[in-house]
Amino acid sequence: NRLHATIADINFEGILANASGVHCQTKEELAELLASPYVATAVTKSSTKEVRTGNPKPSYYEFEQGSINSMGLPNNGFDYYLDYVSQDHSQKPVILSVASLSMTEGIELLKRVQDSDFQGITEFNLSCPNVVGKPQVAYDFETTHQILTEVFKFFKKPLGVKLPPYFDFAHFDQMADILNQFPLSHINSVNSIGNGLYVDVETEASVIKPKKGFGGLGGAMILPTALANVRAFRERLNPDIKIIGTGGVTSGEEVFAHILCGADLVSVGTELQRQGIGLFEKLQHELLMIMNEKGYQSIDEFKGQLKTM
Ligand SMILES: CC(C)(C)CCc1c(C(=O)O)[nH]c(=O)[nH]c1=O
């Protein structure tokens, strides 16, 4: 297969996935993703110990250049997703996303994954909140180091982390130095760009209800940030740590660009929300057309091969 990847000895046929949070809250949505021949894997909504209804609506809004959301981690609870991913899914891997509203909860959930018979890949969402007054965990390098040290004392199954975007070379360096100390299966970069604000000039109001309209940004406008993060971590991380590139994908071109920057798998959020599952066929077709035009038989011929001037 021309489009393939391997993470933690798990083979993926195809390289496309949903971004956690989109089309992945229910077993039906997950099954619908897996049923598509153009979807290599499905990622669950980040799960918490308790079921959560999430923030008051509207908590998601689409505009031409992208989307803004402050969903508030609505999910059916960790047990629901662990049960689902532990079933057989026609040989297709499913990635279990775990969040936590406190570090003790995160550790507890990962202990339950370790003690379960789930053999797939777990993705720990480090964009989760920290103690009040401190930035999200992934922006608190000391806390990130402490948590990963604690986790890898007991966690022996494939584990990756979902990262927010970074915007400073010192942060790329510091985060990569931390991540390289641990036997991670992968990173998923990027999560939404935190705390954007979209204003409706006509109503003179923000467009989502939670957090006075502040929310995570996704879609076409975050592509350059997403590509920069994929590239920066590809250049810095141990090659055994694979990369799921997320952010700004609306066509085969952006899938190609993510792979060129070093992504092994590519996941799609805002555009999937916008177009539905049929998008995956379009993305795969467009990617293959680009590869044909360029004479690439396989992804391995150009993965991570971004040229610079
Ligand atoms: C932002 C958090 C609620 C702390 C984590 C869940 C999450 C959400 C969400 O559920 O609001 N939205 C995102 O764009 N990315 C996320 O990781």
The ligand as an SDF file (V2000), in Angstrom:
LIG
                    3D

 17 17  0  0  0  0  0  0  0  0999 V2000
   -9.4210   22.1540   26.2880 C   0  0  0  0  0  0  0  0  0  0  0  0
   -9.7610   21.0360   27.2330 C   0  0  0  0  0  0  0  0  0  0  0  0
  -11.2520   21.0970   27.6060 C   0  0  0  0  0  0  0  0  0  0  0  0
   -8.9530   21.2110   28.5010 C   0  0  0  0  0  0  0  0  0  0  0  0
   -9.3780   19.6700   26.6270 C   0  0  0  0  0  0  0  0  0  0  0  0
  -10.3340   19.1450   25.5450 C   0  0  0  0  0  0  0  0  0  0  0  0
  -10.2740   19.9140   24.2670 C   0  0  0  0  0  0  0  0  0  0  0  0
  -11.3350   20.6410   23.7920 C   0  0  0  0  0  0  0  0  0  0  0  0
  -12.6280   20.7360   24.5050 C   0  0  0  0  0  0  0  0  0  0  0  0
  -13.2300   19.6630   24.8190 O   0  0  0  0  0  0  0  0  0  0  0  0
  -13.0390   21.8890   24.7460 O   0  0  0  0  0  0  0  0  0  0  0  0
  -11.2430   21.3580   22.6180 N   0  0  0  0  0  0  0  0  0  0  0  0
  -10.0910   21.3620   21.8720 C   0  0  0  0  0  0  0  0  0  0  0  0
   -9.9900   22.0120   20.8070 O   0  0  0  0  0  0  0  0  0  0  0  0
   -9.0250   20.6310   22.3100 N   0  0  0  0  0  0  0  0  0  0  0  0
   -9.0590   19.9210   23.4840 C   0  0  0  0  0  0  0  0  0  0  0  0
   -8.0410   19.2800   23.8430 O   0  0  0  0  0  0  0  0  0  0  0  0
  1  2  1  0
  2  3  1  0
  2  4  1  0
  2  5  1  0
  5  6  1  0
  6  7  1  0
  7  8  2  0
  7 16  1  0
  8  9  1  0
  8 12  1  0
  9 10  2  0
  9 11  1  0
 12 13  1  0
 13 14  2  0
 13 15  1  0
 15 16  1  0
 16 17  2  0
M  END
$$$$
